[in-house]
Amino acid sequence: MGRAKASLPLSGDDTFLTRIVRTFQRAAIDDIVVVVGHDKDSIIRQFDAGPLTARFVENPKYEDGQLSSLVAGLEVVDRPGVTAVLVTLVDAPLVAASTVRAVLDRYRTTRAPIVRPVSGPRHGHPVLIDRSLFDEIRRANPAEGVKPVVRAHASPAGDVEIDDEGAFGDIDTPEEYERIRSSEPR
């Protein structure tokens, strides 16, 4: 992509990262933790220049993959009183606050160990992971990541049928980035 996805611009003054943080704040998430690795100083500096707030955690092992970032985040948030974590990826910045709230509501209603947005056979972000799975995630095989844990504990009770293409978007190529940039309101 030419630079860190977190700092890629979207409409208005948003970047991928600020859009995600803003969305989570609109959904009443009160403790937002951002795990950074590559280009961390630049990402933090750019974020700190704006009006939003979040806690940053460095993942010195970011080259080991996404699981290492999830574990780094768990080490910061896993404390008494925390019942679950809500996880999203920086390359899925277009999720709606209503989707985040729907995931939270489903968890509060069902206490399913994994809650995620779905649309037919697709599943997206954010994913809510119950505290009962934290140690299993820490023990997960780094080569496989967290997907086997999520798949093993996903259930119809935790699947939230939603109509939000942003929850299923994954921006990995310059072409995908240009497509979403051209479709965003200016």
N, C-alpha and C positions, 0 to 999 in steps of 0.2 A: 504494500500500500504506500510505501515511500516514507512513512513515519508512523509513530504509535497510533493505533486506532482510537485510543482514548482522546486524543487531541484533534481528530479530524472534525472539521466544521460541519454543522448542520444549519438549518435556517435560523434567522435571528442571530443571537450571540452564542448559541449553544454549540457544544462539541458533543461527541458521543457520550463522554463521561458526564458532562453537566446535564444532558438530557435525561440520562438514567437517574442521577441523583435528584433532579427536579421531579421526575415522575414518582420516585419512591417517597419523596417528601409530600407530594400531593396525595399520596395514598396513606399518609399518616404513619410512615415508618420513622421511628424516632432515633434509631441508632444505625447509621449508615457507615459501613466499613468498606473501604476500597483497598483492594490488594494490588500493589504495584511491583513491578520487577524492572524490565527493560525500560530505559529512559525515564526512570522514576522521578528524578529531580525536575525535569522539564514538565512532566505531567502534573506534579504537585504544585509547582510554581504557577503554571497556567491556571489550575483550578483555584488556587488561593487568591488569584487576582479578581475573582468574581464574588458574588454575594452568597453563594451556597456554602453549606458546611457538611463535612464528612470527616471521619477518622481515616487516616492512611496507615497501612501496614505494609512493610517491605517483605517481599518474598525473595530472599537471596538465591533460592533454588528454582527461580521461574523457568529456567531452561529445562527443568525436569517435567514440565507440562502442567496442565490445568489442575490436576489433582493436588500438586504441591501448593498452588495458590489457595485452593479451598482449605487445605489443612492449615496453612498460615493464617487464614481468616478465622478458622475455628479456634485456634490457639488464643486469639484475642477475645472472641465473643463467648466462649464456653465458660460460663460461670453460673453460680446458683441463680435461679430465677429465669434463666433463658430456656425456653421450651422448644425452640426451633430456630432455624436460620432460613432466610430467603436469599436465594442465589440467582444471579443473572450474569451473563457474559457481556463484555464491552462491545462485542460485535452485534448485539441485539438492542440497539438504543431506542427503537421506535415502539416499544410496548406501551400500552395505555395504562394510566393510573387505575382505570376501572378493572383492568385485568389483574393488576396487583391486588386490589381490594377483593376481587372474586377469589383469588387464591387464598388470601388470608381468611376470608369468610368460610370457605370450604374447610380449612384446617380447624377453625374454631368450632365448626359444626360436627366434624367427623373425627378429628384427631388422627387422621390417616398419616402414616409415617412419611409418605411422599405425596405432595399435592402439586399438580402441574396443570397448566392450560393445555387443552386438547381441542382439536378440530378434526373429527373423523379419525383417521389413523395417525395424524400428525400430533406430536407433542412439542411444547415450546418452553419459553421462559417467561417469568421467573419460576424456579422450582423451590418449593418449600420442603425442608428436610427436618424431620423431628429429631429432637435431642437423642432419642434412643438409638439413632444410627450414627452418631458422631464417632464412636470408637470403631465401628465397622468401616467408616470412611477413612479413618487414620490408618487402618490395617490394609486398605485396598491395594491392589497391585498397581504400581505407578504406570506400568505399560498398558493397562486396561482403563485406568482412570476411575471416575465415579460412576460411569454408566452401568456397570453390572450391579452396583448397589441400588441405584435408582430403579433399574428394571426389576430386580428381585423383590422390591418392596412397593412398586407401583400397584395401584388397585383402582377399580371403578369408583370406590368411595373417594379417592383422592384426585380423580380426573375431573377437571372443570371444563365443560364444553363452552367455548368462547368464540366470538366473532371479532378477532383482532389480529390482522395480518402482521402487525408489529411484534406479536409474541412468537411468531414463527419465522421471522426474518433473520437471516444470518449473513452479515455483510463481510465477505472474505476476499473479494476481488475488486479491482478498480472499476470494472464494468457494473458490478452490483452497487457500488458506492455512487457512481454517476447516475444510475437508474433511480435510486432513492432521492438523490439531490434534485434531480429534475422533477420529481413528483411532489416534493415538499412545497407547501405554501411559502412564498417569500415575504 
